[in-house]
């Protein structure tokens, strides 16, 4: 009996390995058949591409990640081609295989296969190109909230939210500089970085500090863990963040801000990737955090995963700022749909439950490959106002830091 479970696990792994091998052989075999004869050495080039992008896949599966720290060159010239190829492979190979099968009865198998495969490659490649361009289209979105019980001293408080930056050595420093300039132009009272600060390794904190370490705000910069920060090893990540003195790290913790007779409690949660409550330091523990909130304080929560919002809302949290979903990095905002929508109850935008509000940022960076369509990278400006009922007015995004700065100067002149 004790050996039954390990044996079952080994059998399951063996089945997955056989299926993966069969898929790769069929997919690449189809492409080799289609490219053979196109030009001298075409089949050799295809086999070389297959080898170049399959070895990283097998290594990633074998070690459940990279067994070494992947630097900038490795991420750009190995990881990125690997991602693009693995995304395109099933689409192009399937189209080619269908063409071969459909064209065979008419004696035009190769021509039909090549035509369909080329068409799919052009279409998918065009979409990826648009997504690549979209990943650099930094926007600013204003979210005006009305918060019941907000003290008059905090009416007009400006919170800038960054989320899902996924910073690593491969991240464009020029893009991150634009993020910094945009944040500064908005003149926030405080800055909230709602998780996934880094890509996948604790060593990435150095890249984050180099590009974003200069961010400051009068009431402070606050950071919470996201699932990728947990995957990177939260203890090491948190230690590096604190050592770099990048701001206040909140993990199931609270900071109180008082002006006159009014108090706001800034609550930072852990992340569900950290496990069940109490299992790790990074696991969410809402009860522990709320126990530190003084009576009468308005609570603003930073929770990377919006799945935590229902629990926070039931406990009277006025406003929750989340990220995590990226809006699927592919969205149709006018329809309220994103690639993440079929999988999540709360996937994008603003939500309300009684006197509690939630805003889910599409994120400022990207994960995997630089791709965003309909879910542009965003710096969010959340402004708090006093109100009788909880409401959130989400404005259309504005592109580029320069236009934001000009609009602020024009408003002051008026």
Secondary structure, DSSP 8 states (H G I E B T S, - for coil): -TTHHHHHHHHHHHHHHHHHHHHHHHHHHHHHHHHTTSSTTHHHHHHHHHHHHHHHHHHHHHHTS-SS---HHHIIIIIHHHHHHHHHHHHHHHHHHHHHHHHHTTT-HHHHHHHHHHHHHHHHHHHHHHHHHHTT--EEEEEEEEETT--GGGTT-EEEEE----B-TTS-HHHHHHHHHHHHHHT-SEEEE-S--BSS-GGGHHHHHHHHTT---TT-EEE---HHHHHTTHHHHHHHHHHHT-SEE-SSEEEEEEETTEEEEEEE---GGG-STTTSTTS--HHHHHTT--TT-EEEEE-SSGGGHHHHHHTT-SEEEE-SSGGGGBEEGGGTEETTTTT-SS-SEEEEETTEEEEE---SS-SSSS--BSS--EEEEEEEEE-SS-EEEE---EE-HHHHHHHHHHHHH-
